[in-house]
Amino acid sequence: MTAASSDSSKRPFDSSLADPSPPAKLQRSSEPDPAPAENADGAPGGGEAAGEGSEAMAGVRNPRAQRYLVAVEYIGTRFSGSQQQPNQRTVVGVLEEAFHRFIGQPVSIFCSSRTDAGVHALSNVCHVDVERISKRKPGEVLPPHEPGVVKRAVNHFLQRNEGDIMVTDVRCVAPDFHARYKALERTYHYRLLSGPEPPSVFEKNSAWHIPEDLDIEAMKANSPMRTLDELTVTEVFPFMFFPSSLERSEMESSDGSLVYSRTADLESSGKRFDGSCTSSGKSESDEGREFGKRLRHRCFVVTARARSFLYHQVRLMVGLLKSVGTGNLTTADVERILNAKAVTAAPPMAPACGLYLANVKYDDLCV
């Protein structure tokens, strides 16, 4: 937890103004999981145990409180995971502190997905119960805050902290709605940069840099998808963003080949759409590259989608795909590893910094 607690005596913002050992299987069990316990990266080092205690408390509801569903984005390398842990700065801890400053009383945050230290979130979802008590008449319960007020107020305190987490959406939900157990689907992106150039300082904590060339066709052909709803590998333009499903469909032609709208930028990177070099053996200066301008890496995004994931599952699968892409594993090797269902037979898993929780899907968010 940050030292921001020293500001707790200041006047609140006025709105009117896990088990750390990995499982023995690489893919998800075929048996249905009525209450998904983990996403791709559970919180080790006490996070799991803390999460279980918090989940037990989730059944104790205040009938006078409004339950909000809150979507957040954060830089995972700034946190020791999402779940509350003693003497560690976590996503849940920072959010609870911001809500406490806003409403003047402690709250409990329950996340839809538990992310490990270093794993980012484009959209993680949590729920929180907020009872609005009058500041002028203590004990008097007022009508709930509008979702927009909650979003602005909590972000006010989050930005006064480190500014590495932000509330992106807030919605009122029914008292029995649970962010974790009501989730129907979770989508993860894993970002890889391929090329001999060292990564930019802006990229080193947001992707896994692979110095070797990656054979995307081999990666697609040896996908360890099995029980997942989706496991795809897509080459995208090396922007620091992730395409939505609509954007990804717009980037592909009817035959599945990639189509980019920024042709000039790709040509300046020295790569054609097929990834082959256009320099014809010339030096970088002969290519006419502007001085001080970086050569672009090839950028690949692995997308994994399912209702729930085992501990470290996405990172293990990405590590497997990377070894296929660099030629260190063959099709026979992949089949042997998947049939053995043993983590110890798989190559080292991918680092956390390239993994992003991208979306959590629900069936009905009506109050």
C-alpha positions in Angstrom: 0.0 0.0 0.0 1.2 3.4 -0.8 2.0 6.2 1.6 -1.1 8.0 0.4 -2.9 6.9 3.5 -1.3 9.9 5.2 -3.9 12.1 3.4 -6.8 10.3 5.0 -7.3 13.1 7.5 -8.0 15.5 4.7 -11.6 16.5 3.7 -13.1 13.8 1.3 -13.9 14.8 -2.3 -17.4 16.3 -2.5 -19.1 14.7 -5.5 -21.8 17.4 -5.6 -19.1 19.6 -6.4 -3.8 -18.1 -4.1 -2.1 -21.4 -4.0 1.3 -20.4 -5.6 2.0 -23.9 -6.9 0.9 -24.4 -10.5 -1.5 -27.2 -11.4 -0.4 -30.4 -13.2 -2.3 -29.7 -16.4 -1.7 -27.3 -19.3 -5.2 -27.0 -20.6 -8.5 -26.4 -18.7 -10.3 -29.3 -17.3 -13.2 -30.5 -19.5 -15.5 -30.6 -16.5 -17.7 -27.5 -16.0 -16.6 -25.0 -13.4 -19.6 -23.4 -11.8 -17.4 -20.8 -10.0 -14.3 -20.1 -12.0 -11.5 -19.8 -9.4 -8.7 -18.5 -11.5 -7.8 -16.6 -14.6 -4.5 -16.9 -16.4 -2.6 -15.6 -13.4 -3.8 -16.1 -9.9 -2.2 -14.1 -7.1 0.4 -16.1 -5.3 2.1 -15.4 -2.0 -1.0 -15.3 0.1 -3.3 -13.6 -2.5 -5.4 -16.8 -2.9 -6.0 -17.2 0.8 -6.9 -13.6 1.1 -9.2 -13.9 -1.8 -11.1 -16.8 -0.3 -11.7 -14.9 2.9 -12.9 -11.9 1.0 -15.3 -14.0 -1.1 -16.8 -15.5 2.1 -17.6 -11.9 3.2 -19.2 -11.1 -0.1 -22.4 -12.8 1.1 -22.8 -10.3 3.9 -24.6 -7.5 2.2 -25.8 -4.2 3.5 -29.5 -3.8 2.3 -29.0 0.0 2.3 -26.0 -0.1 0.0 -25.9 0.2 -3.8 -23.8 -2.4 -5.6 -21.7 -1.0 -8.5 -19.9 -2.8 -11.2 -16.6 -1.0 -11.9 -14.3 -1.5 -14.9 -10.7 -0.6 -14.4 -7.5 -0.5 -16.4 -4.0 -0.6 -14.8 -0.3 -1.0 -15.4 0.4 -4.4 -13.9 4.1 -3.8 -13.4 3.3 -1.2 -10.8 1.4 -3.7 -8.6 2.0 -6.9 -6.7 -1.0 -8.5 -8.3 -4.7 -7.7 -8.0 -5.6 -9.4 -4.8 -5.1 -7.8 -1.4 -1.7 -8.9 0.2 -0.1 -7.8 3.4 2.5 -5.0 3.0 2.1 -5.0 -0.8 0.7 -2.5 -3.2 -2.2 -4.2 -5.0 -5.0 -3.3 -7.3 -7.7 -4.1 -4.8 -5.9 -2.3 -2.0 -5.5 0.9 -4.1 -9.2 0.8 -5.2 -10.4 0.3 -1.7 -8.4 3.2 -0.5 -9.8 5.5 -3.2 -13.4 4.5 -2.4 -12.7 5.0 1.3 -11.6 8.5 0.7 -14.6 9.2 -1.5 -17.4 7.9 0.8 -15.6 8.2 4.2 -16.0 4.6 5.2 -14.2 1.3 4.3 -15.4 -0.9 1.4 -14.6 -4.4 0.0 -13.7 -4.8 -3.6 -14.3 -8.1 -5.4 -12.5 -8.6 -8.8 -13.8 -10.7 -11.7 -10.3 -12.0 -12.4 -7.2 -12.3 -10.3 -4.1 -11.1 -12.1 -0.6 -11.8 -11.0 2.2 -9.2 -10.4 3.2 -7.7 -13.7 0.0 -8.6 -15.6 -1.8 -5.6 -17.1 -5.5 -4.9 -17.5 -7.2 -3.1 -20.3 -10.5 -4.0 -18.6 -10.7 -5.8 -15.3 -14.1 -5.7 -13.6 -15.0 -5.7 -9.9 -18.0 -4.9 -7.8 -18.4 -2.9 -4.6 -21.2 -2.0 -2.2 -21.5 1.7 -1.3 -23.8 3.1 1.3 -24.2 6.9 0.9 -24.2 8.5 4.4 -25.0 12.2 4.8 -22.0 14.2 6.0 -24.3 16.9 7.5 -26.5 14.4 9.3 -24.5 11.4 10.3 -26.6 8.2 10.2 -28.9 9.5 7.5 -28.8 7.4 4.4 -29.1 9.3 1.1 -30.0 8.1 -2.4 -27.1 6.3 -4.1 -24.6 8.3 -6.2 -25.1 8.2 -10.0 -22.5 6.0 -11.7 -20.9 9.0 -13.4 -20.3 10.6 -10.0 -18.7 7.5 -8.6 -16.4 7.3 -11.7 -15.2 10.9 -11.4 -14.8 10.9 -7.7 -12.8 7.6 -7.5 -10.6 8.7 -10.4 -10.0 11.9 -8.6 -8.3 10.1 -5.7 -6.6 7.5 -8.0 -4.9 10.2 -10.0 -3.7 11.9 -6.8 -2.0 8.6 -6.0 0.3 7.1 -8.6 -1.9 7.5 -11.6 -1.3 4.0 -12.9 -4.9 2.8 -12.5 -8.1 4.3 -13.7 -11.8 3.6 -13.5 -13.1 3.4 -17.1 -16.8 2.5 -16.5 -19.3 2.3 -13.6 -22.8 0.7 -13.6 -25.4 0.0 -11.0 -26.2 -3.7 -10.7 -28.5 -5.9 -8.6 -27.6 -6.6 -5.0 -26.9 -10.3 -5.9 -24.7 -9.6 -8.9 -21.2 -10.9 -8.5 -18.4 -9.7 -10.7 -16.5 -13.0 -10.6 -19.2 -15.7 -10.6 -21.5 -14.0 -13.1 -18.7 -13.6 -15.7 -19.4 -15.7 -18.8 -16.2 -15.1 -20.7 -12.7 -13.6 -20.2 -10.4 -12.5 -23.0 -6.6 -12.1 -22.7 -4.1 -10.6 -25.1 -0.5 -11.4 -25.1 1.8 -9.1 -27.0 5.1 -10.2 -28.6 7.7 -8.0 -30.4 10.0 -9.8 -32.9 13.2 -8.4 -34.2 16.9 -8.0 -33.4 16.6 -4.3 -32.3 16.3 -3.9 -28.5 12.8 -2.8 -27.4 12.0 0.8 -26.7 12.0 1.9 -23.1 8.3 2.5 -23.6 7.8 -1.1 -24.7 10.1 -3.2 -22.4 7.4 -3.5 -19.7 4.5 -3.9 -22.1 5.5 -6.8 -24.3 7.8 -9.8 -24.6 10.7 -9.1 -26.9 11.9 -12.0 -29.0 15.2 -11.3 -30.9 14.6 -14.2 -33.4 12.1 -14.2 -36.3 8.8 -15.8 -35.5 7.1 -18.2 -37.9 3.5 -17.2 -37.5 2.2 -20.0 -39.8 3.9 -22.6 -37.7 2.4 -21.0 -34.6 -1.1 -21.1 -36.0 -0.7 -24.7 -37.2 0.4 -25.8 -33.7 -2.0 -23.9 -31.6 -2.5 -25.6 -28.2 -6.1 -24.4 -28.1 -7.9 -27.6 -27.1 -10.7 -26.6 -24.7 -10.4 -22.8 -25.1 -13.1 -21.0 -27.0 -10.4 -19.1 -28.9 -6.6 -19.1 -29.2 -5.4 -17.1 -32.2 -2.2 -15.5 -33.3 -2.5 -12.3 -35.2 0.2 -9.9 -36.6 -0.8 -6.3 -36.0 0.7 -3.0 -36.7 3.2 -2.2 -33.9 1.1 0.4 -32.1 0.9 0.4 -28.3 -2.7 -0.7 -28.4 -4.8 -3.9 -28.8 -7.4 -4.2 -31.6 -11.0 -5.1 -30.6 -12.8 -8.0 -32.3 -14.3 -5.5 -34.8 -10.9 -3.9 -35.5 -9.3 -7.3 -35.9 -11.9 -8.3 -38.4 -11.4 -5.1 -40.3 -7.7 -5.8 -40.4 -8.2 -9.1 -42.2 -9.3 -9.8 -45.7 -11.8 -12.5 -46.7 -9.0 -15.0 -47.2 -7.6 -14.4 -43.8 -4.5 -12.5 -44.8 -3.6 -9.3 -42.9 -4.5 -5.9 -44.4 -3.0 -2.8 -43.0 -4.1 0.8 -43.7 -0.7 2.3 -42.7 1.2 0.9 -45.7 3.7 3.8 -45.8 4.7 3.3 -42.2 5.2 -0.4 -42.7 7.4 0.2 -45.7 9.5 2.6 -43.7 10.1 -0.2 -41.2 11.9 -2.3 -43.8 9.3 -5.0 -43.7 6.7 -6.1 -46.2 3.4 -7.6 -45.2 4.9 -11.1 -45.4 7.6 -10.0 -42.9 10.4 -10.4 -45.4 13.1 -7.7 -45.6 13.0 -5.0 -48.3 16.5 -3.7 -47.7 18.1 -6.0 -50.3 21.3 -6.2 -48.2 21.7 -2.4 -47.9 22.8 -0.9 -44.6 20.3 1.1 -42.5 21.7 4.4 -43.7 21.4 3.3 -47.3 17.7 2.7 -46.8 17.2 6.4 -46.2 15.9 5.9 -42.7 15.6 9.1 -40.9 18.4 9.6 -38.3 17.1 8.8 -34.8 14.1 7.0 -36.0 13.7 3.4 -34.7 13.2 0.4 -36.9 9.9 -1.2 -36.0 9.5 -4.7 -34.7 7.1 -7.2 -36.0 4.2 -7.3 -33.5 2.2 -10.4 -32.7 -0.9 -10.6 -30.4 -2.0 -14.0 -29.0 -5.6 -13.8 -28.1 -7.1 -16.4 -25.6 -10.8 -16.5 -24.8 -12.6 -18.8 -22.4 -14.9 -18.8 -19.4 -12.0 -19.4 -17.0 -8.3 -20.3 -17.1 -5.9 -22.3 -15.0 -3.1 -20.7 -13.1 -0.6 -19.3 -15.6 -2.3 -21.0 -18.4 -2.1 -18.2 -21.0 1.6 -17.6 -20.3 2.4 -21.3 -20.5 0.7 -21.5 -23.9 2.4 -18.4 -25.2 5.7 -19.9 -24.1 4.9 -23.0 -26.1 3.9 -21.0 -29.2 7.0 -18.9 -29.0 9.2 -22.1 -29.0 7.2 -23.2 -32.1 7.7 -19.9 -33.8 11.5 -19.9 -33.3 11.8 -23.5 -34.4 12.8 -24.9 -31.0 9.8 -27.2 -31.0 8.3 -29.3 -33.7 4.7 -30.4 -34.3 5.6 -33.8 -32.7 7.0 -32.0 -29.6 3.8 -30.0 -29.2 1.6 -33.1 -29.4 3.8 -34.8 -26.9 3.6 -31.9 -24.4 -0.2 -31.5 -24.8 -0.9 -35.3 -24.6 1.3 -35.5 -21.4 -0.7 -32.6 -19.9 2.3 -31.7 -17.8 3.6 -28.3 -17.2 7.1 -29.6 -16.5 7.3 -30.9 -20.1 6.5 -27.4 -21.5 9.1 -24.7 -22.3 9.5 -21.8 -19.9 6.4 -19.7 -19.7 6.2 -16.2 -21.1 6.9 -13.2 -18.8 4.0 -11.4 -17.1 4.7 -8.0 -18.7 3.2 -9.1 -22.1 -0.1 -10.3 -20.7 -3.2 -8.1 -20.7 -6.7 -8.9 -19.4 -8.7 -7.4 -22.2 -12.4 -8.0 -21.5 -14.8 -9.7 -19.2 -18.2 -10.5 -20.6 -21.5 -10.7 -18.8 -25.0 -11.8 -20.0 -27.1 -9.2 -18.2 -26.1 -6.1 -16.3 -29.6 -4.8 -15.6 -30.4 -3.7 -12.0 
